[in-house]
Amino acid sequence: MAAHRHVQRGRIHADRQKGLAAKRMMEFELKLRVDDHAASRIWKNAAAASLVTSEPASKSVLSIYHDTEDHALHRAGISLRLRRDGDRWVQTVKSGRSMKMGISRVSEFETGVEEARIDLDACADTELRSAIEALARNADLAPVYSTDIDRTEAEVRTQGGTSALLVVDRGNVIAGARTAGICEMEIELVDGPPEGIYEIARKVLPQGGARFSHVSKAGRGYLLADTGSIELPPEPRNARKIALKKRTGVAEAASRVLGECAEQVFANAETVLLSSDPEGPHQLRIGLRRLRCALSLFRGVLDESSRRRLASEAGWMGKQISRLRDLDVLAMEVREVMCAQAPGQFDFASLLETVLTEISDERRRVRDFLTGPQALGFMLDLAELVETVSSGTAIAKVPAGKQSGILSVSRREMRRRWKKAREKARRLDELSIEERHQLRKELKKLRYAAEFVAPLYRRKEVAPFIRHLKSMQDVFGALADAAMVSDHLTGLPVTDVPSRGRDRAIGWLLGAKTARAEEAWTHARRDWKELREAPRFWR
């Protein structure tokens, strides 16, 4: 396509002639990537759920995105688009986009234009127009990529009063010689409670086959132009610090904590789907555990039925991931031994091959699960909770006299967690394997809770407690590793094929892990004493 000059002087008044009045709006929509099978059933499911209030209409939509050669608009968070909609052209400028948990929020200004040419004068938002002109600096605003979409859309409405535009897009993103297919569903809020869009998604996707979109179509076009792919590179996401202050409102604190946990879960679910990085399942499992702890932190603050349901679903989700994570750890253990152990009577290579086969089968199962109806339902539930917490609708109705601030909430939870850990640690030297496991889980919950509320207290008081807590967890981590290795090495199908060398390798590894766990346990009493004597920063 030929480049177009970024300024077309002389304001066009064809809008009025064609009835295309310029308009500005805030767009709020849920975006989901859907597979072909799910996409083919959306309208049937919508009709069956009595959601559709207008007949679905189909049309072809060609959108051409313009920018400078160095993508200055994109870097500034602005997209500039010409769209052919039937026999008319519409120019749209979007800015201030945020994409979190599939929800896109963006300010957009659109107006009809006379022809397929950028006309900045047609943008009545003088501030936005000036920003584009400053970024362009008299450079050409030329096409960077386009999308050629077959779109089907209809108005839908829930019984709860949410009106939305349901859109199914199938087509291609095109950047130069590069083309990538795309299939998406969008639910754009028109009116009513925003949580209704999650209800719509659940009803039109009861069989699963979808995942949250983390990138807009504009973002995918730039990715395709720059990298040749419309997907962000999958990358494991660790837990991040949460900005809390003593004056932070409880609803806002709950939104931030739960939102951070949800982001960790969603990002690592994507990593598991798109890569074989063993850190993906690990961080996904951590995210789910942190989420359960966060839900516990805000007991009495959140609507109790929603809180309990999400905690139960998160625990169940974690169990679906656990075996893949354990097998990844086992493979790392075997590789580590192979690097340090001279070859001979121990056939670690055969053992590793068997474990890797198990990992491959389990990864397939987990990926099927993550794109299935249960996982999608959980993620929609979680995203809805975070959204409704921030608006206050998911907050429990507490009498005015019993309301408390985030500091009181944190102290209550830390006291409760500490009490549980102390109860589990009684008769430390006499604990059974199962009792040690229960204490380990309580210490983990205590640590997550401490990390959540740490910003509310002085660092010099929090750091020693968390440091001693981590030391205690290291002891129990060795015990857990030994139990995990024993479970997976002594059970089928890992040992289903007879092999003396591999059986010896299994025996050696079991012995080494057991010895390491026993050695770690000798420090348990000392570490517990130091943790118990550490200052309680929440007092």
N, C-alpha and C positions, 0 to 999 in steps of 0.2 A: 504494500500500500504506500502511496506517496505521502510524504510528510506534509503537514498542514501548519501554516503560520499560526502562532499562539494567540494573536489578536485579530479578530475580524471586526473592524471598526464600523460603527453605525448600528444602533440598537434595532433589533428585529421586532416588529410588532405583529408578526404572523400568529403569535400565540392567541391573541384575542380573536383574530379572524378564524382560527381553527378551533377555538374553545379550549385551548390548552393553557390555562392559567398557571403561572409559576407558583410553586408551593414548596414549603419547607416542612420537614417533619423529623421527629425522632423515631427511629426504627428500632423495634425490640422484637427479636425473633429467635427461635430455636432452630439450629441447623444440625442436620444429621446426615452422615454418609450412609447410604443404603445399598444393599446388593440388589441385583436384578430381580431375584425371586421376591424379596420383600417389596420392592417398588411396584411389582406387577399386582400386588394384593392390596395396596394402600386404599384405593378407591372403593373396592369391594368391602373392606373392613370398615371404612368410614360410613358407608351406606348402612351396613349391618348395625352399626352403633348409633344410628340416627343422628349423626353429626352434621351431615351436609344440608345446607340451606339453599344452595344454588347448584344448578347442574354444572359438573366439571367442564371447563372449556379448555381447549388445546390451541396452542399457537407456536410459531417459530419466533425465537428472540435472538437477534444478533446484537452483541454488545462489543464495542471497540474502546479499549482503554488507552488513554493518551498520557504521556509523560515526557519529561526531558530525556536526553540521551543518558544522563547519569542518574535517572530515576529520582530526581530531587523531590517530586511530589510524594512519591511512595515513602521516602525516608522521613518526610514531614507528617505522615499519617493522613494524606489527602489522596483520594482517587477521583479521577476525572473520566467520565464515561459518556459515549454516545450510544444510544440504543435505538435500534429500529423496531418499532412496535406497530405492526400492521403497515399502514401507509404513512406513518409519521415518524419523525425522529425526536427523541427526548434526550436532553443533556442533563446529566446528574453529577453533582459534586458531593462527595461524602467526606466527612472529617470526624475526628475524635472517636474512631472505632475502638471498641474493646471486645475481645472474644474470650469468654471464660465459660467452661463447662457447657459448651455448645451454644451458649447465649451470645448473640451479637447485638450490641448496642451501638448505634451510629447516628450522627446527625447528617441529614441529607437535604439537599436543595435541588429540585428538578424543575425544568422548564422545557416547553416545546421549542424546537429550533426549526428554521426553514429548510435546512439541508444538512447533509452529513458533514458538517464542519463545526469545529469548536468555535463558540462565540462567548468569550468571557463577559462581554457586555450584557449578555442575557442572564448572567448570574446576579440577581438583585441583592445578594448579600455582599455589601461593599467590603466588609472586613475580609471575608473569605476570598473574594475576587482579588483584593490587593495582595493577599498572602500568596496566591498562585502567581500573580504577575511578578512579585519579588523573587519567588523561587525560580521562575523561568528566566528572568533577567534577559528578556528579548530573545531567548533561544526558541527553537522549534518545539512545539508540543505535538509529537508525532505518535502514531499507534505503536504500542509496545506488544500487545497481544489482544486477542479477541476470544469471545466465547460464543459458540453456536449451539443454541439450546432448543430442544423440544420441551415446551413447558405446558403442564396441565395444572389448572388451579381452580379452586372453588372456595366459597365462603362456608365456614363451619361454625357451629355454636354448641357449647356444652350446656347441660342443665343448670350448672352453677352460674351461667351468665357470661361466660367468656366467649367473645366473638373473635375469630381469627381468619386469616387467609392461609389455606393449606395449599402448598405448592410442591409439585414433583418435577424436578429438572433432570433431563437426560440429554447428554450431548458431549461436546468436546471443548477443551481449552486449547487454543492455538497460538503459539509464539514462534514466528518465523517458520522454519521447517519442522518444528516440534509440535506434536499433537498428543494429547492425553485425554482419555475418556473420563467422564464424570457422571455420577448419579447421586443426586442429593434430594432431601426433603426439607422444606422450610415451613415453619409454622409462625406466621407473623401476627403478633397481637394487634387487634383492632380496637377492642374495647373490653372492659370487664377485668376480673381478677387474673393476674398474670400466671398464677399457678395452674390455670385451666389449660395452658399449652402443654403441660406435662401429661395431663389427663388425655388430651387429644393424641399425643404421641403414643401413650400406652395402648389406646384403643385401636389405632391404625397400624400398629406394629406388634400385635400379640405374639407373633412367631419369632420376634427378634430380627436378626439380619441387619442391624444398624449400629453405628457408633457415632459418638459426638464428633462434630467437625470442629477442629481447632484453628482452621484457617479459612478466611473468606475466599470467594471466587477471585477477588482482586489479588489477594495474597498468593493464591495458587498460580495465577498467571505470571506473576513476577518470579515465583519459584521455578516454573517451567522455563521461562526465558533465561534464568540465571544458572539453573542446575540440571535441567532436563527432566525434572520430576515435579509432580504437583503435591508431593508429601513432604512434610518436614522430616529431617533425619531423626529416626527414633533414638531417644536418649533417656536413660534411666534418670529419674528425678528423686533426689534426696529430700528429706524433711528440711524445711526452712524456718527461720525465726519468725515469730509473729509479733507485730507491733501492738503491744498492749500497754496502757498506762492506767494508773489508779483511777483517773477520771473517765476512762472509757466506759460507756454504757454497757450494761449486761447484754442487750440484744446485739450491739455492735461487736462486742467481744466474742459472742457466740458465732456471729457471722464470720469473723476473721479466723477464728480457730477451726471451725468446721470447714470453711472455704479452703484453708490451707491443706487440711487433711484430704478433702475431696480432690483438689488439684493434684496431690501426690498420687492418689488412687487412679484418677483418669489418665494422667500422663504415663504411668507405668503399665496400665492395662494396654495402652497404645504401643508401648515398647515391646510387651510380650507378644502382641499380635504381629508386629512388623519386624522383629529382630530375634536373634537367638542369644542375645546378651544375658548371661545368668544373673546380672544385677537387676534386670527387669522384674522377674518374679520375686526377688528378695525385697526390693523397694515397694512392690505392690503389697506384699504381705505386711511389711512394716506400716505402710499407709493405712491398711485396713485395721491393724491393731491400734494405731494412733487414733483412728476415727472412733473406735469403740471407747477408748479412754476419754476422748473429747466429749462424746455423748454422755458418758458418766459424769464428767466435770459439770455439765449443765443440766443434771437431773434437778427437777424442781423449777427449772427455768424454761426448758422446752416442753411442748405438749407431750405428755407422758406416753400416750399410745404411739405417736410417731417416733419418739426416742427409742422405745423398746423394740419396735419393729425394725428400725434401721440398725440397731445394735445386733439384733438377731441375724439380719440379713448379712451384715458385715462379717460376723463370725462364720456364717455358712460359706460366704465367698472365700474367706481365708482358708478354709479347709479344702476348697477346690484347687487352691494354688500350692498348698503345702508340699505335696509329693514332688512336684516339679522342682521346687526350691531345694528340697532335701536331696534329690538325685543330682542336681547341679553341684551341691556341696560335696556329695560323695565322689563325683567325677574329679573335682578339684583336689580332694584328699588323695585319690589314687594317683593322679598326675604328679602330685608333690612327692609321694613316695617313690614313684618311678624315677624322678630326677635325682633322688638321694640314694636309692637302693641299687646295688649292683645286680645285674641279671643273673639268674641261676634257677634255684628250685621254686622261686615265687613267680608265678605267671601273672604279673600285674597288667600286662598288655591285654590278655584275654579278658581279665576282669573289667578293664576299662571299656573294651569293646562291648561287653554285655551291658554295662551301665549306660553307655552312649545310646545303645539301641532303645533301652527303656526311656531315656530322656526324649528321644525323637518321638516315640509313641505318646508319651505323656504330654509333650508340648502340643501335639496335634489335638489331643483331647481338651487341653486347657484353652486353646484357641477356639475350638468349636464352642466350648462353654461361654467364652467371653463375647461371642457374637450371637449367643442364644437368648431366648426370652427372659430367663431368670436374671442373667447378668444385666441385660438392658433395663429390665424393670428396676433392679436395685439402683443402677446409676441414675435413672430418671427420678427415683424416689429421693436419692441423695441430693441431686441438683435442685430439686424442688424444695427440699428442706432448707438448703443454704439460701435460696432465693427468698423464701417466705420468712426465714429468720431475720434477714436484713430488713424486710418490710414490717416485721413485728407480728405477722399473722400466725407464726408458728410458736410464739412465746406463750407459755402457760398463763392462764388468768390467775394471778396471785393477789390476794387482798392487799390493799395499800399498806396496812400496818406490818405485813410480813415481807415486803419487798426488800431486797438487799443489793448492794453493789458488787462489782466484780471482785473486789478484795475479799469481801465476806464469802463469796462463792468459792474462791480459791482456797481460803483457809479451811472452810468446811470440808472440801474434797481432799486436801492434803492431810488433814487430821484423820479422815476416814481411811485413806489409803495407808497411812503410816500404822494405824491401829491394826489393819488387816495383815500387814507385813509382819508386825511384831507377834501377832497370834500364830502365824504360820512358822515363825522362827523359834518358837518355844521348843525346848529339848533338841536343840540343833544337832547335837551329836547322835541323836537316836532316830533321826528322821528316816523313813523308808524312802525308796526310790520315788514312789508316787508323791509322798509328802515334799520331797525336795523339788519335784516338778511343780507342785502347787506354789511353793515359796518362790520359785523362779518366776512364775507368771505374775505374782503379786509385786515382786521387785520391778519387773518390767513396766507394769501399770503405774507404779509409784514414780518411776523415772519419767515416763511420758507426761504424767500430770505435772511433775516438777518443771519439766522443760516448757510446758505450755504457759505456766504462770510465772516463770522466772523473771520476765521483764517487769513484773509488778514490784519486785523486791531489789534490794541492793546486791550487786553482783558478788561482792566479797563475802556475803552471807550465803548466797545460793551455790556458788562454785564448789566449796568444800563438800557440801552434802551430795551434789551430783557426782563429784569425783569419787567419793567413797562408794556411792551407789553403783557406779560403773565397775569398780573393782570387784564388788560383790557379784555383779552380773557376769563378769568374766569367769568366775568360779563355776557358776551354774551353766554358763555357756558350754564349758568343757563337758559337763555332765550330760547336757542335752545332745551335744555332738556324738558322744559315745552311745547314747540310747538310740539316736537316729541311725548311726552306722550299723548298730546291731540289728535294728528292725529291718533295714533294707538289704543287708547282706545275708542274713540268715533266713529270709523268706523267699518264696517264689515270686516272680520268675527269675530273679537274679542268679540263683544257684540251680536252675533246672537242667543244665547240661553238664554231665560229669566231666571234671577236669581236675586232676591232682594238683597241678601247678596253680591253678586258679583257687582251689580250695585252700592250699597253703597260703596264698596271698590274702585270702579272706581272713584266715586265722591270724596271720601276722597283723593285719590292719585292725582287727577287733582287739587283739592284745595291746597294741600300741595305743589305741584310743582309750581303752579301759585304764591303762596305766597312767595316761595323761590326766584322765578325769580324777583318778584317786589322788594324784599328786596335787591337782588344783584344789581338791576338797580339804587338803591339810591346811589351807589358808583360810578356810571358811570362817572359823571361829574368830580369827584375828580381824578379818575384814568386816564381819558383822559387828564386832565390838567397836571398831572405828566408825562405822556407819551409825551405830546407836548413840555414840558419844558426840557425833557431829551436831552443830547447832541446828535447831529446827527453825529455818529461816521464816516460816509462815507464822510463827508465834507473835 
